[in-house]
């Protein structure tokens, strides 16, 4: 593969660029509502976890399943559903996933015991697995590659970053003022509205030609591989990495991945063609995603706990403390548009990841020095860096996709995204807890644990910036 095969071409001087139509923007708006709901749901439970624990008497390890049941379902099924959407119709699968996610949100809001809540969270994760890759593919295909798609992905990436911060903000306010059940119930009305309008306003899309048979053995191996790795990571967050309940799922996941890879090599019509990973830009984008999303998931989780456990904030004050983060994210998003237009998304990724690395390092240094002088500078710089990085990353992982494999590309992106979040939480939370336990669990040592975990996240972001600089080709501009 030559440089010309992998390097995207951005024409910054094209005078006849066709502006996106009203229908394209309506499509983006409808799909973006569900994207926003899904991203919020990934962080909105963090601040509410203590209230949920008190309502249903969860144990410490049991409470983690309020988060992990969602992640396990989403990660295990998202790549499979992406491929199914290519074959059976992306709008169809998007609507099915949105309906399931909306119904599961209502179920969680009305949950009556531990088991019912965990069932609802698993169903929410399944709904995301169906809806998210189909929505991402529909956005990619609605806008032609170039400036129009760059703007669309900029908005899409912005929704992801703002939604993550807004989830923490809304969680604190809703938990204090209305009760934790409303962190789930707020999804119901937007979900219903999207379902009512999607069939009329969003065009169906699928792989051209007659759909071939779905390779169910490969699909099962894919679910086993992703599910095994995620379950191993979840178990590792609750105990030693050498325990059987950690090692066994990992071995099953690795065995499933090996068997899946072998099967894709020998089949004439594989579920996931291995040539898909030969695109250098996309491959580097997935690797960079591992560092960016793994670090950001841990940063949101750790800061939400730090503000309550070390700084003594109430849920509502914890939520309001994220307002500066939301405010600083928007200038980063605007800078991403400008920098990508002038220099391409390689430069934007490198600068954005490096900026967020410095911001997270400042958070680590200021973790025990209060909000204004300790956390605020780091939050502002981190948010600005995340705002720059997210849109550029969306463009990298969807580089060169077409009608044939748009769902597959978004499914792979979703799988890597979920694995990144679980891996980041597992490793960095374990680092933080390990430091706390070493010191007997006192507040001082808890703060030290958060500091080391945040410095580790900063290092991961810096490594992601370096990888983007080395492996993403410089865009050829005319």
Number of C-alpha atoms within 10 A of each C-alpha: 8 6 12 11 11 19 18 21 15 20 16 15 9 10 7 6 12 10 10 16 10 9 13 17 15 15 19 23 16 20 25 21 16 25 23 21 25 25 21 26 26 20 24 27 24 20 29 23 19 16 17 20 17 10 13 15 14 18 10 10 12 15 18 16 19 23 22 22 22 25 27 25 24 28 29 27 26 33 30 27 29 33 28 24 29 25 22 19 19 30 24 19 24 30 22 16 27 29 21 21 30 25 21 26 28 21 21 23 21 16 17 12 13 18 11 14 23 21 17 24 27 24 25 31 30 27 30 33 32 31 31 29 34 35 29 29 29 26 23 28 18 22 21 15 19 16 21 16 18 24 19 23 25 26 20 22 25 25 23 23 27 23 24 24 24 24 26 30 27 24 30 29 22 21 24 16 12 11 16 24 20 19 24 23 18 16 24 18 11 14 22 14 12 19 18 11 13 19 13 8 13 18 15 13 22 23 19 10 8 9 13 9 9 16 14 11 12 22 20 15 20 26 22 22 24 29 25 26 28 27 24 25 24 25 22 20 23 16 13 13 14 10 12 12 16 22 20 16 22 22 15 18 24 17 16 23 21 14 15 23 18 12 17 17 14 9 11 9 13 16 23 24 16 11 8 14 15 12 17 20 24 25 18 23 27 24 16 26 26 22 26 30 23 27 29 25 22 24 25 19 18 21 21 23 18 19 23 15 14 18 17 12 16 16 26 19 16 24 26 18 21 23 15 15 24 22 15 20 25 19 16 24 29 17 19 31 24 14 19 23 18 15 16 24 29 27 22 29 32 25 22 29 31 23 23 31 31 20 25 31 22 23 29 26 19 20 24 22 12 13 17 9 12 17 23 20 18 25 27 22 25 31 30 28 31 32 32 36 34 29 29 28 26 25 25 23 24 24 22 19 19 16 15 15 23 29 35 28 28 28 29 21 25 24 22 22 21 27 26 27 22 26 26 25 25 21 19 27 22 19 19 21 18 16 21 20 13 12 14 11 15 13 15 13 19 23 23 21 26 29 25 18 27 29 20 20 28 30 19 21 30 22 19 25 27 17 18 24 18 13 14 22 20 18 19 14 13 9
